[in-house]
Amino acid sequence: MLGRLRDHLEPGPPSSIRIVIGSGALLCLATLALKWRSDLQARVAVAAIGIMLILMAQLRPASLWNAGRTQDWRFLLGDRGMVLLYTLLGLAVVIGAWFVPLG
């Protein structure tokens, strides 16, 4: 199991950064289209952050995948471990956005 975490994964295709940026722009517009300062808008905004984390993990844009700090984490966790970490963190943020009470 741990050996599979160390498998080398190549960065995603060049279009992956455009997909991540485009999705982020659409999520921002969707958030801004909701009633200003509502609980729903706050939850959608936080969930959008989690969705962006999941997209970055699964698409692996080269600008993120080859960044210096990411290289350090990839060395420690392995490539699949890094994808798993980002995906689980994104899922936790999305789930938390809908189930954590707002204060």
N, C-alpha and C positions, 0 to 999 in steps of 0.2 A: 504494500500500500504506500509506504513512504517513498519507495523508489519511483512510483508513478508521479509523485508530486515534483520530482526533480526533472521530469521530461522537459526537453527544450521545446518551447513554442515560439514560432515566428510571429512578428507583428502582423496585424491584420492588413488588408489591402489598403492602398492609398485612399480609397473612398471612405474608409471607416471614420476618419476624423470629420469628414463632411457630414456623415450620418449622425455622429454624436453632437456636433454643433447644431445641425438642423433640428434634431430632436429636442435639444435644450432650448432653442428659440421657440419651438412650438409649445413646449411645456410652460415657458415663461408667458407666452401670449395667452395660453389657456388659464393660467393663474391670474393674469391681469384682467381677463374677461369676467371673472367672478366678482360678486359683490365685494366692494372694498372693505377691508378690515373685518371680514366675517371669519367665523371658525372654519368654514369650508375652504376658504381661500388659504388660510394658514396651513391646513392639513394637506391641501393639494401642493402647496409650495414645498413643504418638507418631503412629501412623497416624490416630488419631481427630483429632488436631490438624490434620493435612493435609486430612482430609475436611471439617473445619469451614471451613478456608480456601477450599476449592473451593466449598462451599455458599454461603459469603458472597459469593464472586465471581460465581457464576452467578445467585443469587437477588437480590442487591443490596438488602438491607433498607435502608430510608430512614435508620434510625438510624446505620448505618455509612456509607452512600453520601453523606449530607449532613453528616458530621462535618467539623470544621475541618481536621484533618491530612489526611484523605482528599481534601478539596477541593484542597489544595496538590498532592498527587500526581496528581489528575485533571487539574489545570492543566498539569503538566509532561508527563504521559504520554498524556493524552487518556482518554476514558472506556473505549474498547475496550482501550487499552493497560493501563489499570488492571485490567480484568477478566482480561486475558491474564497480567499479572504475578502476580496472586493465584492464578490457576488453575495456572500453572507452578510457583509456589512450593509450593502444596498438593500437586501431583503429586510434586515433588522430596522433600517430607517423607514422603509415603506410601511412595514407592519406597525412600527411605533407611531408613525404619523396618524394612523387611524385608531389606535387603541390606547394611546397614552392620553390621559385627561389634560385638557388645556387649563392653565392656571390663571 
